[in-house]
Structures are given as structure tokens and as C-alpha cells.
Amino acid sequence: MEFGLSEDQKLLQESIGRTLEKVSPLERVRKAAEAHEACAGDVRAALTELGVAGMLVAEEHGGMGMTLLDAALASEMLGRHVAPVPFVATAVMAPIALAGAGSKAQQAAWLPKLASGEAVAGVAVSERAAGAREGAGVIASGAKLDGTALFVLDAAGADVFIVADKIGGLHLVKGDAKGLTRIALTSIDLTRPLGELRFNKVEAEPLSAGDAGATLRRMIDAGRVMLAADTLGAGGMMIEKAVAYAGERKQFGRVIGSFQAVKHMCAEMAAELEPCRSLVWYAAHAFDTMPDEASLMAAHAKSLTSETGRFVARTATEVHGGMGFTDLVGLHYWFKRIGLNRQLLGGPERVRHEAAVLQGWAAD
């Protein structure tokens, strides 16, 4: 069996890549980061035209009804261009939550808005995916929520939130709900704002039409695959920039790319990153077709790309020498994107432990 992309998938990825080259060049990314834009509206509008916002929304709700592998290809391009737009929570995790556990009314109310780009959805599941910090966690009592959720994905400007409580229940909270306090969190990556939510008897709608626990697990798995794909794209671009710089920068009358040490650095980056591609593809494929393997493959993909991405980010910066740390080159946007991906929804140490538990090699 030959496992590869279909012609339609190749065209999809190329189309998204070409669009991002036009609407999200480095200068646009820098402008959004410096202005602390919650979302680059022009970039998001261009992607919405391509159907990216509704990739995982069923056709009956105005979406494309595509697979997680299709979404992973889009995520790779977003990482490649460090696009300052909401995606992981809004376009992937929230639609999965609503499709898996939302009622017909909840699906009808929100899925069309997500598919059309009219609404942004934040997802608060970090306490379940990465472990709760002291003082964090959400408690559900009837239809009310109390507590704190940290590292909320796509939090800035969200119209609705999907919130996981301490025991794994899922809840839908409107962005303007009474008693809800939204706090912007500062992270190293200015292209994707994170948030903190504080709940004080906030009215919430339970997502209880399906298996909430299984749906939460699928949300986390899908989110991890998207972050892995994003890192894959960011790492690939860092390698290309390092190779291009090595072919231009001269020392001792020769381009530095002619030095054996620099050649080895570039070759090692490519050799380390390329195996991540097949693992990310397989993890996304398993999500839709092999549910028994989905969590394990998502954990493997997230862990490997997190470690490899860090190596690529460091090495590509070293190839650039002192220029690698300057804002002029802009390499730090990819560097920081990879750094944040590494920790979101569970760092590599936690994710590796989960994989070991799933394989029976460690205690839960």
C-alpha cells in the first residue's frame, strides 16, 4: 500500500500556501504581532473564502465535511507562514465538540457561523490535556460554572467557548455571559493570543447529546495533531530560510553554505524533520479511520514534532549567526511559534507518558 496525498489534497495545500504567500507575508505578520491583533481580519477572510474555516463542519451546516488530514495540511501551511489567525480551536476542536456532543439546536446555532467565519470559538481544555496548575480548574454545578481556565486557545475575540470541567464534562459558554471574566495572557508567540477565563456562577449549556468524555478525548487528539502539523510547517520554513541564507552569506571570500559544518547542520535539520511528516499524516488518518490508534498516534506526533521542532528552530537560528536573533530577519516568529506549540495541550514529557500508558508501559 502506498500512503500519500491525493491530487485533491495536494491542490488544496498548494492553494492555501499560495493564498498565504499573498495575504500573510512577513511584514503582515510583524504588523499583526506588534499591534497585538487578536486576528488578522484580511488573512482570515481570504482563508474563509477557500473554505478553511468550515473544513471539519458537515455540509448540512454549510461546511466542507473534510477529514482531519485535510485540516492538518492546512495547519502545516498556517505554521509555514506563521499566519495570525484562529484555527486550532475555532476550525478544528470546536466543530468536533459540537458534532460529537452538541444537541441539534446547538449545532444549528453555531456550526454554520463557524463555517462561514462569522464566529470565533475558544476552547478551554488545557487543564484536562496538560494538567491543572494550582488554583486552576472549572467546576460545574447544575447549569453554572465556577473556577478558572488557563491557556484558552483562540480566546481573543471569541464569540463562544467550549469549556471542559474538572470531571471531563463539556459546556458551551457565550462570550458575553454574565459573570465571565476574560483576561489576555502574554506568551512568547504574538501571532496566536491565549487567554484566561474566570467563571463566577456563569450560565452554561452542557454538551450532553453525545459521549462528552469520548468527544473531549477526540478534541485533544485533533488539537495535538494540528499543533504537530503547524510545527512541521514552521520547521520546514526555518530550514528553507537557513539554506537560502547559507547560500548568500559570505565569509573568507566564500558563501558559508560551502563549509562542511554548515552543510551538515542543514542536512541534519532536513533529516530530522522529514520523518515527522509521515507521522503527522498517519496520526490525522488514524483519527478518522482507526479510532483505537488515534490517541496513541496523536501523542507520538505531538511529542516527536515538539522535540524535532525545537532542534530545527535552534539550529536554523545558529546557521544565521547573530542575524538570526534580529527582528529584521524575523526568524523569531517561527522560533516562538514552535516553542508555544511544544507546550500547548501537553508538553512532550506529559504526552510521552500518555503514550506509554496507552501502550501498557506505564501506570496511569
NORQUI-V43508 format. One record per pair of residues at least 6 apart in sequence whose ideal C-beta (glycine too) atoms are under 7 Angstrom apart, sorted by the first residue. I is the first residue (numbers start at 1). GAP is how many residues later the second one is. Records with the same first field share a line. If there is no record, write none. Layout:
I->GAP + GAP
//
This chain:
9->61 + 64
12->58 + 61
13->60 + 64
15->35
16->34 + 36 + 58 + 61
17->60 + 63
19->27 + 28 + 31
20->57 + 61 + 63
23->19 + 20 + 23
24->19 + 57 + 59
26->304
28->12 + 15
29->53 + 55 + 162 + 304
30->300
32->8 + 52 + 159
33->51 + 157 + 158 + 300
36->154
37->47
38->118 + 119 + 155
39->45 + 46 + 47 + 81 + 118
40->44 + 45
43->40 + 41 + 42
44->41 + 73
45->72
47->6 + 38
48->69
51->13
52->22 + 39
53->38 + 61 + 62 + 64
54->8 + 9 + 10 + 60 + 61
55->8 + 9 + 11 + 15 + 16 + 19 + 36
56->7 + 10 + 15 + 35 + 36 + 39 + 40
57->6 + 38 + 54 + 57 + 58
58->7 + 41
59->6
61->46 + 50 + 51 + 54
62->50 + 53 + 54
63->48 + 52
67->221
68->154 + 157 + 216 + 219 + 220
69->212 + 215 + 216
71->21 + 155
72->153 + 154 + 157 + 208 + 212
75->12 + 151 + 154 + 155
76->153 + 154 + 156 + 157
77->156
78->9 + 152 + 155
79->150 + 151 + 152 + 153 + 154 + 155 + 258
80->153 + 154 + 156 + 157
82->109 + 152 + 251 + 252 + 255
84->107
86->34 + 68
88->65 + 66 + 135 + 138 + 139
89->32 + 33 + 34 + 64 + 65
90->24 + 30 + 31 + 64
92->130 + 131 + 134
93->30 + 69 + 126 + 129 + 130
94->20 + 27 + 29 + 68
95->16 + 19
96->119 + 122 + 123 + 126
97->65 + 73 + 110 + 118 + 122
98->8 + 9 + 12 + 13
99->8
100->110 + 115 + 118
101->69 + 106 + 107 + 108 + 109 + 110 + 111 + 114
102->105 + 107
103->106
106->66 + 99 + 101
110->9 + 50
113->6
114->7
119->40 + 41
120->34 + 37 + 38 + 39
121->33 + 37 + 39 + 41
122->30 + 31 + 32 + 33 + 36 + 39 + 73
123->29 + 30 + 31 + 39
124->25 + 28 + 37 + 39 + 40 + 73
125->39 + 91 + 94 + 95
126->24 + 25 + 219
127->9 + 10 + 22
128->36 + 40 + 88 + 92
129->91 + 216 + 217
130->215 + 216 + 217 + 220
131->219
133->17
135->13
136->12 + 13 + 14
137->10 + 11 + 29
138->7 + 9 + 11 + 25 + 27 + 28 + 61
139->7 + 8 + 26 + 27
140->25 + 29 + 31
143->60 + 61
144->57 + 58 + 59 + 60
145->18 + 26 + 28 + 54 + 57 + 59
146->53 + 54 + 55
147->52
148->48 + 49 + 50
149->14 + 47 + 48
150->46
151->34 + 43 + 193
152->42 + 43 + 44 + 45
153->41
155->27 + 38 + 39 + 40
156->28 + 37 + 39
158->17
159->16
160->12 + 13 + 14 + 15
161->12 + 14 + 36
162->8 + 10
163->8 + 10 + 41
164->6 + 52
165->6
168->44 + 45 + 48
169->37 + 43
170->37 + 42 + 45 + 46
171->33 + 34 + 35 + 36
172->32 + 33 + 35
173->7 + 29 + 31
177->25 + 26
178->25
179->20 + 21 + 22 + 23
180->17 + 19 + 22
181->17
182->13 + 15
183->12 + 13 + 15
184->9 + 11
185->9 + 10 + 11
187->7 + 153
188->148 + 151 + 152
189->147 + 148 + 151
191->142 + 146
192->148
217->78
220->125
221->66 + 73 + 74 + 77
222->65
223->122
224->74 + 75 + 77 + 78 + 121
225->55 + 58 + 59 + 62 + 73 + 76
227->75 + 114 + 117 + 118
228->52 + 73 + 74 + 77
229->51
230->107 + 111
231->74 + 75 + 78 + 107 + 110
232->44 + 45 + 48 + 73
234->75 + 100 + 103 + 104
235->38 + 73 + 74 + 77 + 103
236->37
237->97
238->74 + 75 + 78 + 93 + 96
239->27 + 30 + 31 + 34 + 73 + 77
241->75 + 90
242->24 + 27 + 74 + 77 + 78
243->23
245->74 + 75
246->9 + 10 + 11 + 16 + 20 + 73
247->8 + 10
248->7
249->6 + 7
256->6
257->6
262->57
265->50 + 53 + 54
266->53
269->43 + 46 + 47
272->36 + 39 + 40
273->35 + 39
276->28 + 29 + 32
279->21 + 22 + 25
280->21 + 25
282->15
283->14 + 15 + 17 + 18
286->7 + 8 + 11
287->7
295->63
296->59 + 62 + 63
299->52 + 55 + 56
300->55
302->44 + 49
303->45 + 48 + 49 + 52
306->35 + 36 + 42
307->41
309->29 + 32 + 33
310->28 + 32
313->21 + 22 + 25
316->15
317->7 + 8 + 14 + 18
318->6
320->9 + 11
323->6
324->7
342->6
353->9
356->6
357->7
//
